[in-house]
């Protein structure tokens, strides 16, 4: 099995590379005793760090698990042949990477293992304990160019500028919020690190080789610390121990939780401002003139029916509750909040870039991209299989033709067409479900109007809005799970060349499908509902006799808010939390049921299992993509339609506080420890976040302009109001309709519902009244408001974008102190090599110093390995 060079099996306290394989027996052929991991009480001390082999000297660096067939009468030999083939390939790959003797035990390890009792194994699993030779670790560290600590330790300047002093003050004030984790080294001192080179071993701190290359994180101690200081809900108010997370799980997982922590931290000011905006709406509710006019029964405004035949005329004052509630989210403060959230998104992105750069410096990951360029040719297993199949076909058809075989676009064209058609079909399914919910709303509204229950007739709008939002939520959750499976299947069909390409393609497909799934109902409510309706006497119908739905008089913003609230809370509560807790427990119950053992038998079996076997029973790590995806969708909910739901940052903050501890507990207690991956940044997720923050500006501009009544109110107040106030605004937005102009079969079945005959009814639109030269045509007020809306979108978008770009330009991506420290490290490294060169000259007996005018060869290319390996050779660590 091939692994990418970015993967390290077990992250050490500083760095570690581990990866060869040995058998279960001693050189004499005696079975080794089963071991149990040794637990320490502290991170220091001279005790052994478990687990070890029976001799107490050799550490078990890695445990390899692979499937085997059940021993049956007619299949033992083929099964053994397959298993021996696996082990032979592993040993062959080891020997290719080393100039030493092949790493092959005296006898076949698989044969030796099969002679052992296997009652403690799963029926189809086999375990191998692995120890890695020191020379192999040195080779792997040199090839991967891992930065290892040298003997030189230098003082880290804290700086004397105002920003640094403020940062230190904040750290002192927030000291109780930091986790109680022992620091391995003083924060004022840092070892000078450089890519490892076997020819320069004397420069590195090899005083304790176990600590240099070994699994010195003290896994079980760290696990205990992570559980107490990270995975416990009682420490929800504390910062995360990011350095400890990185040491135990690797840089990639560490970066995810660091990003999640920064995102959650930045949600605090957004949540506070959102609550203030909401409270402002509550405080000014009684002073809002339009809602007061709607609620005043003395206005005696009769409205046209909301549906054909079943619905009758109604009084505008009955919409008082909806109008007052709409003011909570549709007020002048929401415009300010939209601008604030656009700038907040920029600040969040800049803050994360600076935090990421600081972590890269602390973790010695600066320059990782340049070092990674030599390791991009490690292909996926599926790609190699397809290439081999194509090569065999080519050799069979033309044996004399010798050329490098690779998969071309032509080879992948069927997969690309399948991907395009399937994704288009899935998006169409999403649109169809949203359309089905629209028909549900139209139907249920008509049914409630003709209902004999007075309670049902009195709460028609609330019932229809809430139930439709819940149906949308259920559809979103179900389709999310289906789309995740389909996206992975489509990505496998394309046979990406590398693991990185596979991951990026999978993320893109999953994001597109899930984003469309989550936001299609919201986009419909924000921009389409109430605009494709028509007017009384000339309504728009779909699927025969279904009349398109209208917005309430106060607009569709309230319904948009309800949909956002239910979708956001439902996804976070059900999909992100209950699923993460419930599904692993259901899987555990299923495994227990499948094993046909009762609780006592299972307890007895657990007593005989080794630590690695118990870990194997845990859930499989499925990658970080699901974790990132749910946060990206949440970020979209927080930023895209925040003008209609200012409480979204607060709900996101409360969810993330729980999410961090829930994910921590899952990683520490329920999942197998993932293979550590080196990473410098969060990859494609940053581009998605940046894209969403840009789109959010445009979306909020359209929400404020077209969904809310902000622009019509401004136009009325400054162009049509007699006294410059909002008095008369409601009457200004209502047009007249002559009830004799109803189409045949659409007039109310009970026209005397209000107790009198209605000749003229009102509806929300800007149209000419009946009896004029152009009845029911748009008035000049409609075109003036439309022009104002478009102008507002253009101005809002450009002003906010300009402010965002200015902030982006003013805030440097790299903190000044980190930039200075990186420069200082380079100078110290040059001085270290200069001293080494001078030492070589003196040791050679030359009394003269080397020419200072020309740099020495080692300075031109320090610590570059002189060997290269076959790019197709199988790496050893991730067997």
N, C-alpha and C positions, 0 to 999 in steps of 0.2 A: 504494500500500500504506500502510495506516494504522499508526502506531506509538503506543504509550502514551507519555505525556509523561515518565514516569519513566525512560525509556531514553535514555542518552547514547551516541552512537556510539563515541567514544574518550575515556576518562577522562584528564583532564590532571593535571599534578602537583598543582595545587590544585583547580580545577574546569574543565570545558570543555563547550561545547555547539557542535556542528558539524552542518551539514546541508543544503547545497544541491547543485547538480549542474552540471557543464559538460561540454563535448565534448572529443574528442581533438585538435582542430585549433586553429590560431592564427586570429586574426581575419581574416587574409588568405586563409584556406582551405588553407594548407600543412599537411601532416601533421606532428604533433609528434613529436619523437624519443622513442623509448622510454627510460624512465629506470630507474635502479636505486637502491635505497634507500642513503642515506649512513649509515655506521656511525661512531660516535664512540668515543673511547677513555676518555672520562670524562663525568661528568654536568655538568661545568662547561665553561668555555671559550666562545669566540665563534664556533666553527665552525657551519656550517649543519646543521640537523636534518632529515634526509631522511625520506621522499622528497619531491622538488620537481619541478615541471614544468621544461621545457627552458630557460625564461628564468631559472631560478635564483632567482626571487623569490617565486613563488606556490607554496605548499605543497599537496601532495595530502593533503587531510584525510580522505577516505573513498573506498573503492572499492566501486562498486555492481555486483553480479552478477545477471543475470537470464537466463532461458532464451529461446531463439529456436528456430524450426523450421529444419530443414535446407533449404537452397535447392534447390527442385525446380522443374521446368519449369512446372507448372500451379499452383504455390502461392507463388511469390515475392511477388506483389503482396499477397495477403491477409496473408502473414507480415509484410511490411514495414508494412502497415496496423496490424496488432496491435502491433508494436514501437513505431511512431510514436505510437499511442494511449497506450502506457505513458508515453513521454517527455512527451507533451502534458499528461497528468494530473499528472505530477510538476511540470512548470513552472507549471501552473495553480495547484497548491497553494502553490508558492513565492510566486507573485505575489499570492495572496490574503493571505499573511501579512505582506507588506511594503508600505509606502506608496511605495516606490521604483519605478523602472521594472521591468517584468517581467524575470525572470532568464532571458532567452531568447537564445541565441547567434545570430549573424548568419544562419546556415543550420542546417537541421535536423541535429542531431547524429547521428541514426541513419543518415541518408543518407550523411553524411561517414564514419561508422564502417564502413558496408558497403563503401565503396570502398577501404578499407584491406585489405592482405593479412591473412588470419585463420588462418594455419597454426598459430599458437601458441595458438589458442583450442580449447576442447573443441568437439565437434560441435554441441552444443546450448546453449552458454554464451556470454555476451557480457559484457565488463567495461567499466565506466565509472569514470574517475578524477574525483574531486569536490573542488572548492575552495569554501569558504564565505566569503561576504562578512562583513566585520566588523560591519556594521549588522545583518545577520541574526543574528549571534551575540549581539549585545547585546539584540535583541528576544527571542530565545529564552531567554536568561539571565534577562531581566526577567519573562517569562511564567512560567517555571518557578520563579521566586523562588530562584535559586541563591545560596547564601551565598558571597560573594566577599571576599577580604581587602581591608580598607581600609588607609589609610596609617598608622593608629594601631597601634602595637605595645606590648604591656604585659607586665609581669613576671608570671609564673605563680608564685604563692606555693606553696612546697613544704610548708608547714605545720610545726608544731613538736610535734604530739601524738605519743604513743607509737606509735600504729598507723602513722603516716607514716614515723617513724624506722625502724621495723621493716621497712617496705616498701623503703625506700632501702637498708637494710643487706642485705636479701635480693637486691636488684638488683645490688649490688656483688659479693656472693658468687657470684651466677650470671652474672656478666659474660662468662665464657668460653662460656656456653651461648647467648649472643645472636648472631644472624647478623652477619657483617661487611658491613654496608650503610651507606653514607655517610648521615649525617643532613643533611637540607636546611637545617635551622634549629636553633638552640639549643633544648633542651627547656625552658629556663627562660623563653623568650620565645614569645609567640603573637600573631599579628596579629588585630586585632579584625575580625570578619567580620559581614556584613550582607547581606540579599537585594539583589541588584543592581538599580539603577534608572538609566535613561539620564539623567534630569534631575539626578542626584546624582553624575555621573561624577567630579567633582573630589574626591570623598571617597575614591575607590578608588585602589589602587596600580596605575596604568596606565603606569608608567614603561617597562615592556617589554610591549607588547601581545601579542607572540608568546607570552610566558610567561604572560600573563593568560588568553587564550582559546585559545592554540594547544595542539598535542599535545606539550606540553613534557615528557612523561614520558620522552622519549628511548627510544622503544619498544624498539629493538634492544639498547640498553645495559641497560635494565631486564630484558629477556628473558634476557640473558647473566647478570645478577646473580641473577635468580630461579633459573636453572638451577644456578648454582654454590652458592648459599646456601639453596636450598629444594628443588629437584627432584633433588638428588644424595643417594644413600643414605649417602654418607660423612658427612653432616651430620645423621644421624637423631637425634642427641642434643641438637641445638640447637633453640631456639625458632624459630617461623616469622616471616619478615619481613612481618607482617600489613599494615603501612602500604604497603609496596611492592606487595603483592598487590592491595590496594584501588586503588592508583593505576593499576595495569596492567589489572585486570579489572573494576573497579567495586566499589561497596559491597556488593552482594548476594553476590558470590563471596567478597569479603573477610570478610563476616560468617560465611559457611559455614565457612571454614577457621579463623577465630577460634573459633567454637563447637566445631569438631572438636578444636582444640588444647586448649581448656579441658576438654572431655570426657576426652580422653586424659590430661591432667595429673591430673584428679581420679580417674582409674582407678588411679593409683599407690598411694595409701593403701588403696584397696579391695582391690587385688591383694595387698598386703603382709599385710593382716589375713586375707584368704582363705587365703593360704599358711600363716599361723600356725594357723588353724583346722584345715587339712588335716594339718599336722605334729602338732597336738595329738591328732588321731585316730590317727595312726601311733604316737605315743608311748604312748597308753593302750590300744592294741589288745590287748596281752597281759594287761591288767588288767580287761578287759570280761568280767564274770561270765556274762551270757547267751550270748555267743559261745563261751566256754570250756565251758559246759554242752552246747552243740550239738556241739562238736568232741570231747567226751569219749565214747569208744565204750563205756565202762562203763555209761552210762545205758541202752543197749540199747532205744532208742525206735523202734518200727516204725511207719512212716507209711503212710497209705492211698494207693492208686494215683493218679497224676497225670492219667491218661486212661483211657478205657474199653477193656477187653479187651486191648489191646496192652501197656499198662503194668501193672507188677506192684508188689508191696509193696517198700518201700525203707527203708533206715536213715537216721535224721536226721543221723547223723555224716557222711554223704556230702555234706551241704550246708555243711560247715565253711568252705570257702574263700569261699563267698558271704556267710556270716555275718560272717566277719572283715573282708571287704572293705566290707560295709555299715556297719561301725562307723566307717570313715574319714569317712563323710558323715552318719551318723546318731548323733550324740553331743551332749551338752549344749552344746557350743560353737556348734553350728549355730543354736541359738535366739538366742544373743548376736549371731551374725553377721547373722541376719535383722533384728534390731533396728538393728544398726549400718548395714546397707545401706539401710534405710528412712530413717534420718537422713542418710546419705550422699547419697541422692537429693535431699533437701531442700537440703542444703548445695550440691550441684552446681547446682541451679536458681537458688539465691540468688547464688552466685558468678558464674554466667553473666549474670544480670540486671545485676549491678554492673559486670562487664566490658563488657557491651553498652553500658551508659550511659557508661562511660569512652570507648569508641570513638566513640559518637555525639558526645561533646564534642570529641574530637580531630579528628574528620572534619567538624565543623560540621554535624551532622545533627540537632541539637536543634531541636525545633519543626517537624520535617519533616512530621509527620502533619497539623498544622494547614495547612501550605502545600499539602499534597497534596489537600485537600478540593475545591479548584477544578478538579481534573484527573481527576475520576472518570467523566466521561461519554464516554470514548473507547471505542467499541464494537469488538468483534471483527469481522473481515471476514464470517464466516459469519452473525453476527447481523444486520449491515447488509443482507446479501443476502436473508435471510429477510424482514426488514422491508420491503425494496423490493418483493419479490414479493407480500407481503400488501397493500402500498399499491397496487400496480398492479391487483390483483384487486378491491380495494375501489373504486378509481376506475372500473374497468370496470363494476362492478355498480351503483354509485351515484355518478355523477360530481359531483352537487351537494353531497355530504357531505364536509366538510373537517374533519378532526380528526387529531391526532397518532397515528400508528400505532406500536404496539409489540407484542411477543410476550407473550401472556398465559399463564396456567397451562393454559387450555384448549388453546392451540396446542401446548404442550409435553406435554400429557397422554399421548399415545402414546409419546413418548420416556421419560417417567417410568415408565410401565407396563413398557416394554421393559427399562429399567434394573432395576426391582425383580425382574422374572421372571428376567432373565439372572443377576443376582447371587445370587438364591436358588438357581438351578440350579447355579451354580459352587460355592457353598458345599456344596450337596448332593453334588456330584462329589467335593469334598474329603473329606466324611464317608464316602462310598462307598469311596474309596481306603484310608482308614484302616481301615474295616471289612474290606476285602480283605486288608490286612496282618494283621489279627487272624486271619482264616481261614487265612492262610499259616502263622502261628505254630502254630496248632492242628494243621494238617496235617503240617507238617515235624516237629513234636515227636513225633507218632505214628509217622511213618516212621522217624525215628532210633531210636525205642525198639525197633522190629522189625528194625533193620538187623543184618546179620551182621558188620559191622566193629566191633570192640571200641572202637577209638578214637572212632568216631562216637557210640557209646552212652555213653562216659565224659565227653563234653563237650557234652551235649545243650543245657543251659541257655545256655552261652556262645555256642554256634553259633546258636541260635534268636534270642537277644537281638541279637547283632551283625548278622546278615544282615537281620533285620527293620528295624533302625535304618538300615541302608544303603539298603534299598528305600524307606523313608520319605524319606530324604534325596534320592534320585534323583527321586522323585515331587514333592517340594517344589520342587526346582530347575526342573524342567520346567514345573510349574504356575505358578511365579512369572513366567516369561517369557510364558506364555499370558495370565495375568491382567493383566499390564501392558498388553498390546495390547488386551484386551477393555475395560479401564477407560478407556483413551483413546477407543476407539470409542464407548462409551456416553456419555462426556462430550461428544463432538462431536454426538451425536444430540440432546442437550438444548439445544444452541446457547446457551451462557452469554452473558450480556450483555457482560461485560468480560473482559480477560485475567486479572485477579485472580480473578474468579469462576470462570473456566475452570480456573485452577491449583488453587484450593481444592477444587473438586468432583473434579478428577482425583486429587488427593492423598487425599481422603477415601475414594474408591472403591478406589484402589490399596492403601491402608493396610488397609481392612477385608478385602479378598480375601487379601492376602499375610499379614496377621496370623493369620487363620483357617487359612490353609494351613500356616504354620510351627508354630503352637501346638496344633492339634487333636490330633496324636499324643501330644504331651507332656501335654495335659490329660487324655486318656484314661488314660495310664499313672499319672498322679498321683491321679486322683479316681474312676475307674470300674473299672479292672482289679482283680480280686480281690474286688469288692463285689457283683457281679452273677453269682455263681457257684452259690449254693445250698450243699448239703452232700452228703456221700456217701449214696447211696441216693435222693437227690432233687436232682440237679444241674439247672442251667438249660441248655437246648439252643437253638441258633440254626441256621437253615437246615437243618432236619432233625436230623442226628445230630452236629452240631458242638458239643462241650461247651465252655462259656466257660472261659477260662484263669484259673488261680489265680496268686497271688503266691508267691514263695519264702517260706520260714518267716521269714526276716529282714525281710520286707516287700517292697514294690515300689519302694522308694527307690533301690536299686541299679540296677534297670532304667531308672528315670527318669533317673538320672545318666548312664547309658550313652547313652540317647537324646539327652539334652541335649548331651553331649560330641560325639557324632558329627554331630548337626545343626549345632551351632555351628561346629565346626572345618571341617566340609564346606562349609557356606555361605560361610565366610570364605575358605577356600582355593580352592574351585572357582568359586563364583559371584562373589565380590567381587574376587578377585585374578586367577585364571587367565582368566576371561571378559574382564576389563578389559584384560588383556595380549594374549590370544589373538585375540579378535574383531576388534580394529583391524588386527592383522597379517593375518588372513584376508581382511578387506575390501581391504587394500592388495594382497595377492596376486591377489585376484579382479579388481581394477581393472587390474592389470598384465597379467593373462591376457586380459582383455576388450579391452585396447588393441592386442593382436596385435603388440607390439614386444618385441624381445629386450632384454637389459640394456644393450648398447652403444647401440642406438637410443634407449632411454630416457635414457641418460646424455647423449647428444647433444641430445635434446630439452630436457632440464633446463637445459642451458647457454643455450638461447635464451629460456627462460621468464623473465618478470619475477617480482619478489618476490611480488606479489599473486597471480600465477597459481600459484606454488608453494604459497602458503598455501591457495589454493582447493582444492588436491588433498588437503589434510588432512581429517580426520574432522569431521563436523558436531557442534556442541555441542548436546546433547540436553536441556540444563537441569540444574538441581541436584536435582530431585526423586529420581532414582535414587540419588544420593549420600546424600541425607538418609535415604531409605527404608531402605537397608541398615544405617545407623547406628541408626535407630529400632528396627528389629527386633533388632539386637544389644543395644541398651539394654534391650529387653524380656527377652532371654535372661539378661542380667546381673542384673536386678532381680526379675523375676516368680518364678523358681524357684531363687533363689540358695540357699535352705535345703537343697536337694538337691545342689547343685553349687558349693561355695565356691571352686573354681578358675576359675569363669567370668570374674571380673574380670581375672585374669591372662592368660587366652587373649585376651580382648578388648583388653587393653593391648598385647600383642605384635602382634596384628593391626593395631591402629590406628597403631602406629609405622611399620609397612610401608605401611599404607593412605595415610597423609599424603604420604609421598614418592612413592607410586605415582600418586596423584591429581595431585600437583604435576607430575610428569613428563608425565602425560597432558595437563594443561592447557597446559604450556609447549611441549611438543614434538610432540604428536600431534593436537591439536584446533585448529580455527580459533579465533582470539581472539573470545570471545563479546562481543556488544553489552553495554556496561556498563549496569547497572541501579542506580538509587538505591534504597536500602532502609534502614530504621531498625532493623529487628529480623528475626528468622528466621521471623516469620509464624505460620502454623497449626502449624508443627512444635513450637513451644514448648507449645501447648495439648496436643498429643499426648504430649509428654514428661511434662507435669504429670499428665495423666490416667493414664499408665502408672505413674508413681510412686505414685499413690494406690491403683490396683488392686493393685500389688505388695504392699502391706501386707496386704490381704485374702487374696491368693493364698498368701503365705508363712505366714499364720496357719493356713490350711486344710492346707497341706503338712505343717507341723509337727504339727498336731493329728490329721489323719486318715491321712496317708501314712506318716509315721514312727512309731516305737514310743515316742516321748518321753512321751506322756500315759499309755499303759498301764504303762510302767515306773514313773512317778511314783505312779500309783494303787496299784500292787502294793506299792511300797516303803513307802508311808505308811498303807495300809489293810489289806493282807493278808499282808505279810511277818512272819514270826515274830520275827526279830531286826533288822528294819529294813534289811536288805541285799537284794541282788538274787538271792540264792540261792533256787532254786526257781521263778524267773520263767518259764523255758521250759515247765516242766511245768504251770504255772498257765494258760498260754495255749493248751494243747492239750486238745481234747475227745476222747472215746472213741466208736468206731463198731463195732457188731457186724457182722462180715463176712457173716452170714447175712441181713442186711437189704438187700443189694444188689438193685437192680432186675434183672429178667431180661435177660440179654444184656450186662450191664455189668461183671460180675465179671471179675477177671484171668484170662486164658487160661492162665497158668502160675502158679498160686497157691503152688507149692512153690519159688519162685525163691530164697528165702532158706534153703532146706534144711529148713524145718519148716512145719507148718500154722499159719496165723495166724487166730485167732478174734476178736481185738480189734485194731484199728489206730487210729492217732491222726491228727487233722487240726487245723489252726489255726483255732480259733473258740471262742466262749464259749457252749456249749450243754450241756444236761442229758445225762448218760450214759444208755445204754440200760438198761432195767429199772426206771426210776423212773416216777413217776406221769405226768410230761410229758416223755417221751424226745425228745431232739433239739430242744427248745425253748430259746430264749435264757435264759441265767442272769441273776441279779441283778447279777453282775459286769459283764456286757455293758452293761446300762443305766447302771450307775455310771460306766463308762468313757465311754460316749456322752455323758452329762451333763457329765463333766469336759472332754471335747473341745469341746463347744459353749461352755462357760464360758470355756475358754482362748481360743477364737476371739474372743469378745466382748471379753474383757479385753485381749488382745494388740492387737487392732485399735484400741480406744479409747485405750489408753495410748500406743501408737506415734503415732497420729494427733495426740493432744494434744501430745506432745513435738515433733512436726514443726511444728505450728502455732505453738508457743512459739518455736521457732528461726526460723520465718518472720517472726514478729512482732519478734523481737529484732534481726534483721539488716536494716538499711535497704536499700531497693532502689537508692538513689543514694548513692555514696560522698560523705562529708562534704566532702572537698576539691573534688570536682567541683561539688557544689551551691553552694559558696562562689564558685567561679570563674564559674559561669553567672550568679550574682547580680551579681558584679563586672562582667562583660561588659555586662549590662543598664545598670548605672549609668554605665559609660564611654560606652556608646552614647548615652544621654540627654545626657551632658555634651558629646559631640561635636556633637550636633544643636543644643544650646543655644548653643555657640560659633558654629555656622554661622548661626543666626538673628541673633545679635548682630552678626556680620559683615555680614549683609544690611542691618541697620538703619544701621550706621555708613557702609556704602557708599552708602546712599540719602541721606546727609547729615543724618539725624535725630540730634541730639546726645543725645537721651534713649534710655534702654534700653527695650526692650519690657516691657510689664506682666508682672511676675513672678507675679502672682496667677493668671493664666489661661494655660494651656499654648498654645503655638503650634500652628497647624494641622498642621505637619509632625510635631509630637510626638504628636499624636493618632493619626495614621496614617502613620508614616514610610515613605518609599520604597515607597508603594503605586502600582502602575502605573495610569495614567489611561485605558488603552485595554483593550478586551476584544475577543476574536476569536471567530469562529464556532466553537462546540464541535465542529462536524462537519468543520472544515477539516482537511486532511491535514497532519500535522506533517512537517517537512522532513528531520530528521536521519536517520531509519532507513528510507531509501528501499528 
